[in-house]
């Protein structure tokens, strides 16, 4: 059978057979990586992710982002610092948040035509119920706020839920993406940044309402969290989450073990970016490590975050060649 990109992604996510696995880079390339590649021969007129992907031999994939921050939302004074400290501050910037419409409708309508033809796969990222309060409260203050300002956390997440529901309605009225991912980044290399109790109190009620919507419409829902997500996976499955990404190897994620203990969990990423600059033998060994999971279905292999700038354009070309080889092998067995 000969499938297009959209069909491959949808079938793999649903554990159905394919002619080969999808070949995507789910996150945009780092600017420093592209700077190096342009100096090594990547045509400088190629700036859009899907154009670069096609040039490099990958499938066309469009990642759209719907954020609760508006264009007039103030920037934090420094990375990770608070935009707000309390309910009064939140009220002051509320009119800059939760934009309406939630995204560029005309652009999405044009993209939908190409998606229906199978020319480009489409996924959507939404702000999550850990991520968004942290965007406003800052990294450290957000963690204290679970204990010191619980009402504020709930107020923010209630507003975010309403915004995400509205955004989903706007999006699905035009076209259903192949999957949706919720931005969270709520783990580090030793595990979750919050306890199961905090997740159940401050995130789970809102997740359950979102997952019900997506399940009713047949759209798979992933959580995007860096760090080691092993302990968190059962918590997420219980609130209806279908999959997890990017499964960073360096953070301690073992995707082979995760597949064994969670056979129905959808997986995206998992390819150790730290081996890519070491040459073909190291890259091939990494594909061999992941091949049993690739064969099991429900797994879209990809770099486990973003390709770092120590990877040359030539080395990335070898990675793509090997990916095609193993994507075909995995589909044939």
N, C-alpha and C positions, 0 to 999 in steps of 0.2 A: 504494500500500500504506500502511496505517496501522500504525505500530509503537509499542510502548511504550518507556519509558526504558531498560529493561534490554536489550531487543532492539537499540535504536539503538547503545548503547555496544558491545555484543558484536560487532555487524556492522561498525561503523566500525573497531574494533581489528583485525578480520580482513579489512579492505579490501573489504568487501561493500557493495552499494548500500543506501541508506536513504532514507526519506521526507524527513528533514532530519537534520543533524548534532546530536549531543547538545549540550545547553546546561547546563553545570555550572560551579560554582566549587569546585574540587577541594580547596582548603584553607579552614579556618574564617576568617571575617572577623576582622580585628584588633579588639580591644576599643575602641580609639579611633575606628575607623571606625563601629562600631555605636553608640557614644556619640553621635557626630554625627548619625547617621541617626535615632536615637530622638528627638533634639531637633528633627528635621525632619519627623517624622510617621510613622516606622516604629513600628507598634504595640509597646508595651513588653512585652506578654505573649508576644511571639515571641522565643524565646531559642535554640531548637534550630536547627542549621544547615539541616536539610531543610525546616523550617517557614518560615524566613526565605527560603530559595530559592524555595519555592512562591509566597510572597507577592510576591516580586520578579519572578516570571515565568520562573524557571529550572526545570529538571528536578529532581526529588527525588533526592538523592545522599547516601549515608551513608558517611562515612569512619571506619573503625574502626582503632584503634591497638593493636597488641600490643607491649608493651615488655618488655625484659629487666630493667628496674628494678622492684623491688617497692615496696610502700607504706612499708616500713621502711628502704629504702636511704637512707643519709644524703645530705643535700644538700651540694653543694660550698660552701665558705665564701664564694665569689662566683662570678659567671657566668664560665664558662670555666676556673675553677680546678680543681685535682685533687681528686678524692675519695680516691684512693689514689696511692701513689708506688712501691710495689714488690709483690713476690709475697706477702709477709707481710701487707701491708695488704689485698690482694685476698682472702686467705684469711679475714681478719677479717670482711669484709662479704659473703662468699660466700652465707651463709644468708639474706641479704636479697634476693638476685638470683634471676632465672629462676623467677618465681612459678608455682605449680601450684594450680589450673588456670591456663592462660595468659591467659584472658579470661573475661568473664561469659557462661557457656554459656546461661543462661536468656534473657538479652537477645538473644543471637545466634539462638537457636531462634525467638524471636518475630519477629526481623527476617527470618529465612529464609522465613517464611510470606509476608510482604509481597514479598520479592524474587522468589519463585516466581510470584507473581501479576503481576509486572512493574511494581509500584507504586513501587519505589525501587531504584536501582542501588546496589551495595555494592562498596567497594574496601577493601583491608586494607594498612596500613603496618606493616612489620617493622623492627626495628633492624638496621643493617648492620654489616659487618666493619671499616669505618673509623669509623663513627659511634659504635658501642658502646664500643670501647676509649677513644675520646676522651671519652665521657661519664664514664668512670672516671678516666682519667689527666690530664684537662685538655688544653686546646688545645696549649700549647707542649710540655709534658712528653710528650704522646703522640707528637709528631713525633720527638723525641729517642729515644723508646723503640724505634722501629723499628731503631735502631742499637745502643742501649745495653742494651735488655732484650727482645730478640727472642723469647726463650722465653715471657715473660709475655704478649706480644701473641698468640702462638699459643695459649697456654693459655686466654686470654679468648675467642678466636674459636672454639676447639674447643667450649668450653662454650656459646657463643652458637649455634653450629651445632646442637648437640644440642637446645637450647631451641627454636630456630626449627623444627626438624623435628617436635618434639613439638607445638608450637603449630599447625603446618600440619595434622598428623594430626587434632588436635582440631577444627580449623576445617572441614576438608574432610569430616569425618564428619557435620557438620551441613549445610553448604552451601558450594559453591564461589563465591567472590567473582568479580566481573567482571574484576578484575585485582588484582595485588599490587604494591606499591611498596616498595622497600628504602630506608630513610632512610640517606643517606650524607653529603651536603654536603661533598664532597671536592674542590671546585674553587673558585677565586676568579676575579676578572675577567681574570687573565692565564693561566688554565689550571689543570691539576690541581695539588693540594697534595702529591702523591706521584708518584714516577717509575713508569714501566711496570715496571721491575725490582721495585720494592717491591710494586706491585699483584699481579704474578705470584707473588711469594713469600708474601705475607701475606693476600691476599684471594681470589685466583683459585681456590685449591683448595677453599675453602668455598663460593664461588659456584657452582662446577660441580656440587656435590652438591645445592644448592638448585634450580638451574635444571633439573636432570634430573627432580626431583620434580614441579615445576610443568608442565614440558613433557609428562610422562607423564599428567598430569591435565587438560591442555588449558587451563591458567590462564596468561595472559600476565603476564610479570614486567617491571616497570619499575624503574629506579633514579631516586631523587629526589635530585638534587644541584643546589644553587645554583651560581652562577658560570658560567664559560665551559667547557662540556663538549666542545667540538669535538674536541680531541685525544684525549679519553678514550673517545669513542664506539666506535672500533674495538676498543679493549681490552675493553670491556664486551660487545660483540657476540661476541667470540671465546670468552667464558665462558658464552654462552647467554642474555644479557639481551636482551629483546625491545624495550624502549622506554626513553625518557628523558623526564624532566620536571624543572623547569618551563620551561626554555629562556628564561632572562631576557635580554631584548633589551639592557638597559643593560650587561650583563656581556660583550656582544660576540657572543652567539649569533646566527647567521643561519640561521633555520629553512628558508628557501628553498634555500640552498646545501646544508644538511644533508640535505634530502630528495633533492636531485640526486645526492649522493654516497653516500647510504644509503637506497635506494628501499624497502627492506623494514622499516626502523626505525619503530616506533610512536612517536608524538609526542604530548605533552600539554602544554598551556599556550601559551607563545610570544606571547600578546597583550601588547603593551607597556603596562604599568600607568602609565607616566609620561605617556601622552597623554590619560588618561581625564578629567583635570580641565580640559582645553583646549577642550572643546566638541565638538559633533557633527561638524564638518568634519574635525577631527583624528582622531576616533574612526573615522569612515568611511574615511579614508585608511589607517588601520592595518588595518582589515578588508580593504581592497583589496589591501594588500601581502601578506596571508596567504591570499587567496582561491585562488591556484594550488595551495597546499599543502592547503587544505581540500578541493579537488576531487580531489586525488590519493589520498585514502583514508588510513586508518591514523593519522588526526590528530584528536584531541579538542581543539578550541580552548578556551582559557580564559585568565584573567589570569595573567601569567607569575610570579606568586608569590601575593600577597594584595592586594586592593584597598586602596590607602592612604587615610588619613583626609582627604586634601585633595580627595577625590572626594565631591561632594554626593549626596544621595539622588536628586535630579532627574537629575543627570548619569549616575548608575548606571542609572537607568531608560532613558535614551537608549541607553546601552551595550547593555542587554538587548534593546531593540527592534532595534538594528542587528545584534546577534548572531543573532536569529531570522531577520531578512531574509537575511543572508549564509549562515546555516546551511541555509536552504531553497534559495538560489541554488546553493550548492556541491553539494547533493545532486541537483539537477535537470540538471546538465551533466556 
